[in-house]
Amino acid sequence: MACASFAKLNAASSQWIGQHSFTQRRRSSTRRVSVPIRAGSYSDELIQTAKTIASPGRGILAIDESNATCGKRLSSIGLDNTEPNRQAYRQLLLTTPGLGDYISGAILFEETLYQSTTDGKKFVDCLRDQKIVPGIKVDKGLVPLPGSNNESWCQGLDGLASRSAEYYKQGARFAKWRTVVSIPCGPSALAVKEAAWGLARYAAISQDNGLVPIVEPEILLDGEHPIERTLEVAEKVWSEVFFYLAENNVIFEGILLKPSMVTPGAEHKEKASPATIAKYTLTMLKRRVPPAVPGIMFLSGGQSEVEATLNLNAMNQTPNPWHVSFSYARALQNSVLKTWQGHPENIEAAQKALLVRAKANSLAQLGKYSAEGEGDEAKKGMFVKGYTY
């Protein structure tokens, strides 16, 4: 397991510290320092890609659900989980006219990265035409973490370099790796270290193959804990994450973050206002995230469409060192699915529903959103206890 390699090297007994070699001659001031190569020839491209995604008034559309999870979405409107149905739904999303006005990146599942429209146009080309950067989910999902308190770790490092190189050839320019931390489960020190180390190794491998890594340790909403407990755990997790990112020589200017917002547990007796969530979330970010990171692309994590947008808007009422934006899945897609219902005659209306949500979150990124006129459907929460992707 990756955790086995966590032993810290002692500077007094080793000439190697964090991949830097130091040679010092006796009786001489001559000193040679070997600096690690970071991301090879992709450094400039990575930084530019991250800046493009973190552009004003735009965020990420996450449609990287696995085939099984996409099947759950389709079954909610009475459709079978078949490749043609998955293709039809993703085509609806990715060919929405004007989407690039509000969306700068789209995270795809591997199947979607290699798919085309029914007219034969590659989905990656549909995105490029709207100046939307194609991205790819690269992790292989969560599995039980032995020795922990019923916690999980994320698999997928084996073969990641070769897969990433192929994804780059196919047109992907950023990657996503999701791991989770559960507050009701502790979280244990083992689970936090495993999450941080796995994210750091993934980020280094991604950058080495030209992909901007989205770093996503999701603090799950499950639990009855207050917002103060979420803040405490989030600060611990992000301190570990950035420690190991630095240990792995990851270029901070060439990554994006996808954190959970700092909220009370979903089963806590009192809900927090958008202003309170913004205050706690920005406190965590300012304490833990270097300003070199270009973009903070929040996940919605089961919040309602309107909740996710209101909270994002509250965080953009004051200037931030980073581009504070969104990387939403259900909070962008819920209304779309219910409008579409799998009927071809509803495609235009469903695409308009997507633009409504995308524009709302675009305004929230600029701090200019108002919930006035939002329908009841958009206000319905989407939290599912023990939800699996």
FENJO-V381635 format. One record per pair of residues at least 12 apart in sequence whose C-alpha atoms are under 10 Angstrom apart, sorted by the first residue. I is the first residue (numbers start at 1). J is the second residue. Records with the same first field share a line. If there is no record, write none. Layout:
I=J  J
This chain:
1=145  194  198
2=157  193  194  195  197  198  201
3=190  191  193  194  195  196  197  198
4=194
5=197
6=193  194  197  244
17=247
18=36  244  246  247  248  249
19=34  35  36  37  247  248  249
20=33  34  35  36
21=33  34  35  36
22=34  35
36=248  249
37=208  249
38=204  207  208  248  249  250  251
39=204  205  206  207  208  209  210  211  249  250  251  254
40=207  208  209  210
41=207  208  209  210
42=207  208  209  210  211  212  254
43=207  208  210  212  251  253  254
44=210  253  254
45=173  207  210  211  212  254
46=173  174  206  207  208  209  210  211  212  213  251  253  254  255
47=212  251  252  253  254  255  293  294
48=212  253  254
49=105  133  173  174  210  211  212  254  255
50=105  133  173  174  211  212  213  214  253  254  255  256  293  294  295
51=253  254  255  256  293  294  295  323
52=104  105  131  132  133  294  295
53=103  104  105  106  131  132  133  174  212  256  294  295  297  323  325
54=103  104  105  256  294  295  296  297  322  323  324  325  326
55=102  103  104  294  295  323  324  325  365
56=102  104  323  324  325  362  363  365  366
57=101  102  103  104  323  324  325  326  358  359  360  361  362  363  364  365  366  367
58=99  100  101  102  103  104  105  132  323  324  325  326  327  358  359  361  362  363  364  365  366
59=100  101  102  103  104  105  106  132  295  296  297  298  323  324  325  326  327  328  358  361  362  365
60=102  103  104  105  106  107  132  133  134  135  297  298  299  325  326  327  328  329  332  358
61=93  94  99  102  103  104  105  106  107  108  132  135  326  327  328  329  330  331  332  333  358
62=105  106  107  108  109  135  136  137  176  299  326  327  328  329  330  331  332  333
63=90  93  94  106  107  108  109  112  135  136  137  327  328  329  330  332  333
64=106  107  108  109  110  111  112  113  135  136  137  138  176  329  389
65=107  108  109  110  112  137  329  389
66=108  109  110  111  137  140  141  389
67=81  82  83  86  109  110  111  112  389
68=81  389
69=81  388  389
70=82  85  86  89  90  109  389
71=83  85  86
72=389
73=86  330  333  334  337  338
74=86  89  337  341  342
76=337  338  341
77=337  338  339  340  341  342
78=341  342
79=341  342
83=111  112  115
84=118
85=342
86=111  112
87=111  112  115  116  117  118  123
88=117  118  342  344  347
89=336  337  340  341  342  347
90=108  112  115  116  117  123
91=112  115  116  117  118  123  126  347
92=117  336  340  344  347  348  350  351  354
93=333  336  347  350  351  354  355
94=106  117  123  124  125  126  127  130  132  351
95=117  123  126  127  129  130  351
96=126  127  130  347  348  350  351  352  354  355
97=130  348  351  352  355
98=130  351  352  355
99=127  130  131  132  351  352  354  355  358  359
100=127  128  129  130  131  132  133  355  358
101=130  131  132  355  358  359  362
102=132  355  357  358  359  360  361  362  363  365
103=127  130  131  132  133  326  327  355  358  359  361  362
104=127  128  130  131  132  133  134
105=127  128  131  132  133  134  135  173  174  327
106=124  127  132  133  134  135  136  172  174  327  328
107=133  134  135  136  137  172  173  174  175  176  214  327  328  329
108=123  124  134  135  136  137  138  172  175  176
109=135  136  137  138  176
110=135  136  137  138  167
111=136
112=124  136
113=134  135  136  137  167  170  171  172
114=167  170  171
122=170
123=171
124=170  171  172
125=171
128=171
133=171  172  173  174
134=167  168  170  171  172  173  174  175
135=167  168  171  172  173  174  175  176  211  212  213  214
136=164  167  168  171  172  173  174  175  176  177  211  213  214
137=167  172  174  175  176  177  178  213  214
138=155  156  157  160  163  164  167  174  175  176  177  178  202  206  213
139=154  155  156  157  158  160  175  176  177  178  179  199  202
140=154  155  156  157  158  160  177  178
141=153  154  155  156  177  178  179  388  389
142=154  155  156  178  179  180  388  389
143=155
145=190  191  194
146=190  191
147=188  190  191
148=185  186  187  188  189  190  191
149=182  184  185  186  187  188  190  191
150=182  185  186  187  188  191
151=180  181  182  183  184  185  186  187  188  190  191  192
152=179  180  181  182  191  192  194  195
153=178  179  180  181  190  191  192  193  194  195  198
154=177  178  179  180  194  195  198  199
155=177  178  179  198
156=177  198  202
157=198  199  201  202  205
160=201  202  205  206  209
161=202  204  205  206  207  208  209
162=205  209
163=206  209
164=205  206  207  208  209  210  211
165=205  206  208  209  210  211
166=209
167=209  210  211
168=206  209  210  211
169=209  210
172=210  211  212
173=206  207  209  210  211  212  213
174=206  207  209  210  211  212  213  214  254  255  256
175=202  203  206  207  210  211  212  213  214  215  255  256
176=199  202  203  206  211  212  213  214  215  216  256  257  258
177=198  199  202  203  213  214  215  216  217  258
178=195  198  199  214  215  216  217  218  258  259
179=191  192  194  195  196  198  199  215  216  217  218  219  220
180=192  195  216  217  218  219  220
181=195  217  218  219  220  221  233  234  237
182=218  219  220  221  222  223  233  386
183=219  220  221  222  223  224  225  229  230  233  234  265
184=220  221  222  223  224  225  265
185=222  223
186=233
187=219  233  237
189=236  237
191=237
192=217  233  236  237  238  240  241
193=237  240  241  244
194=240  241
195=216  217  218  237  240  241
196=215  216  217  237  238  239  240  241  242  243  244  245
197=240  241  242  243  244  245  247  248
198=217  241  244  245
199=213  214  215  216  217  241  242  244  245
200=213  215  240  241  242  243  244  245  246  247  248  249  250
201=244  245  247  248  249  250
202=214  215  245  248  250
203=215  245  248  249  250  251  252  254  255
204=245  246  247  248  249  250  251  255
205=248  250
206=250  255
207=250  251  254  255
208=250
210=254
211=254  255
212=251  253  254  255  256
213=250  252  254  255  256  257
214=254  255  256  257  258  259  295  296  297
215=241  242  245  255  256  257  258  259  296  297
216=238  241  256  257  258  259  260  297  298  299
217=234  237  238  241  257  258  259  260
218=234  237  258  259  260  261  298  299  301
219=231  233  234  237  259  260  261  262  263  265  301
220=260  261  263  265  266  301  302  385  386  387
221=260  261  262  263  264  265  266  267  268  301  302  303  383  384  385  386  387
222=264  265  266  267  268  383  384  385  386  387
223=264  265  266  267  268  385  386
224=264  265  266  267  268  269  270
225=263  264  265  266  267  268  269
226=263  264  265  266  267  268  269  270  271  272
227=262  263  264  265  268  270  271  272  276  277  280  281
228=262  263  264  280
229=262  263  264  265
230=260  261  262  263  264  265  280  281  284
231=261  262  263  264  280  281  283  284
232=262  284
233=262  284
234=259  260  261  262  281  284  285  288
235=281  283  284  285  287  288  289
236=284  288
237=288
238=259  284  285  287  288  289
239=287  288  289
240=288
241=288  289
242=288  289  290
251=292  293
252=289  290  291  292  293  294
253=290  291  292  293  294  295
254=292  293  294  295
255=292  293  294  295  296
256=293  294  295  296  297  323
257=289  293  294  295  296  297  298  299  324  327
258=295  296  297  298  299  300  325  326  327  328
259=281  285  296  297  298  299  300  301  326  327
260=281  297  298  299  300  301
261=277  278  280  281  282  284  285  298  299  300  301  308  311  312
262=276  277  278  279  280  281  282  283  284  285
263=276  277  278  280  281  311
264=277
266=302  303  383  384  385
267=385
273=307  310  311  314
274=307  308  309  310  311  312  313  314  315
275=310  311  312  313  314  315  317
276=311  314  315
277=310  311  312  314  315
278=310  311  312  313  314  315  316  317
279=314  315
280=315
281=311  315
282=315  316  320  324
285=320  321  322
286=320  321  322
289=321  322
290=321  322
291=320  321  322  323
292=321  322
293=321  322  323
294=321  322  323  324
295=321  322  323  324  325  326
296=321  322  323  324  325  326  327
297=312  322  323  324  325  326  327  328  365
298=312  324  325  326  327  328
299=325  326  327  328  329  330  331
300=312  326  327  328  329  330  331  332  382  383
301=328  329  330  331  382  383  384  387
302=328  329  330  331  380  381  382  383  384  385  387
303=330  331  379  380  381  382  383  384
304=330  331  332  334  377  378  379  380  381  382  383
305=328  329  330  331  332  333  334  335  357  360  361  374  377  378  379  380  381  382
306=331  332  357  360  361  370  371  374  375  376  377  378  379  380  381
307=331  371  378  379  380  381
308=326  328  331  332  361  364  379  381
309=325  326  328  331  332  357  358  360  361  362  363  364  365  369  370  371
310=360  361  364  367  369  370  371
311=364
312=324  325  326  361  362  363  364  365  366  367  369
313=325  360  361  362  363  364  365  366  367  368  369  370
314=364  365  367  368  369
315=364  365  366  367
316=363  364  365  366  367  368  369
317=364  365  366  367  368
318=366  367
319=367
323=365  366
324=364  365  366
325=361  362  364  365  366
326=358  361  362  364  365
327=361
328=358  361
330=382
331=354  357  358  361  378  381  382
332=353  354  355  356  357  358  360  361  378
333=350  353  354  357  358
334=353  354  357  377  378  380  382
335=350  351  353  354  356  357  377  378
336=349  350  351  352  353  354  355  356  357
337=350  351  353  354
338=350  353  377
339=351  352  353  354
340=353
356=374
357=378
360=374
